[in-house]
Amino acid sequence: MAIVNIRKPEVHKRWMTLLLINMMTPALARVFLVVLAETAGNAAVGGGGPPPPFVAIPPSLVGDLLLVAAIVHDWRTRGRPHPVYVYGGLVTLGVPFLVAAFANTGLWMSMAKAFERLAG
């Protein structure tokens, strides 16, 4: 959507901000992993395969605090939040919960294996 709206700077920058917020989840998850591994007595990090999908929910919620900051900024400067933040934010908030719910289903796994075959 940011590329489609490249000639509308106010809309484009908000889509890019939303993209940045969504891309921060893996980095924040790594920070959570290191901090939690430190508090758990330096347990081995990453030794048992990938973590279960629901562990991505807390880091994504922390990243969503940036979305709250952007909405507050819009509210103070424009008097209302921009529709990109409202509708895109709802999707951003919902995706981690949907991923956690569907990540272990047979349909999701068959799609993942199909994509894996494309890469090989």
N, C-alpha and C positions, 0 to 999 in steps of 0.2 A: 504494500500500500504506500510505503514511503516513495518508492520509485514512480508509481502512478501519479503521486502528488508532488513531484519534484518542482513544478512551477508555482506551487503554492507554499511559500516558505513557512508560514505559520502552521500549516497542517503537516508538512514534511518533517519539520523539526520535532513535532510531537510524536509522529510515527517512529522516528529514529530514537527518541528517548524511550519509547515503549519497547523497541527492539533491544536497546541496551539493557533495560531492566530485566528482560527475559533472558538475555545472554549471560547475566551475572549469576544465575542460579548455580551452574557447575563450579564457578570460582568460590562462591559462598559455601557450597557444600564441602569443598576441600578444606576451607577454614574450619567449618564445623567438625570435620573428620579429625583434623589435627588437634583441635581444642579438646574434643571428647576423648581422643586417644591419650592425650596428656593427662586428663583427669581420671582416666581409667587405669592409671598406673603404667603408662607407656606400653599398652597392648600392641601387638603387631598390627600395622595399618595395611589394609588391602590384602591380607593373606588368604581370605576365604572366598574369593570370587567377588562378583559385583554385589553391592548391597541391595536389599529389597527396594522396590520402587517407592514405597511410602516415605523413605528417608529424605526424599527430595522436597517434601512439603515444607518443613521448617525453613530451609535456606531460601526457598522461593517466597515465603511469607516475609522474610527479612528483606529480600530484594524489593518486595512490593511496598515497603516503607518509602522507597524512592518515588514510587508512583504517588503515594500520599503527599509527599513533599511537592511534587509537580502539580498536583491538584490544588494544594493550598496556595502555591505560587500563582496559579491561574486565577484562583478565587480572589486573591488580594489585588492582582493587577487588572483583571478583566471583569471582575464581579461575578463570575461563574466559571465552572470548569469547562474545558473544551470538550466537545463530543468525542474526540479521539480518545481522550483519557477515560471518559465515562464508559464507552462501549468496548474499547480495547482493554481497559482495566478489568472489566467484568470477565472477558475472555482470559486475560492473564491470571486472574484469581482462580478461575475454574479449571484451567488445564492441569495443574499438578494433581488435583483430586481425581480428575478423569483418568490421567495416566496411572495413578496408583490403583484405581479401581479396575482398569482393563489390561494392565501390563502382564498379568499372568494368565489371561484367557487364551484359549486355543487359537482364536482368530488373530489376536495380536502376535502370538508366537509364529503362526504360519506366515503372516505378513513380514515379520522380521527375518525369517529364514529366506523368504523370497528376495528380499533386498540384499541379504547376505550373498545369495547366489549370483545376483547381478554384479556384485563387487568382485567376485572370484573368477 
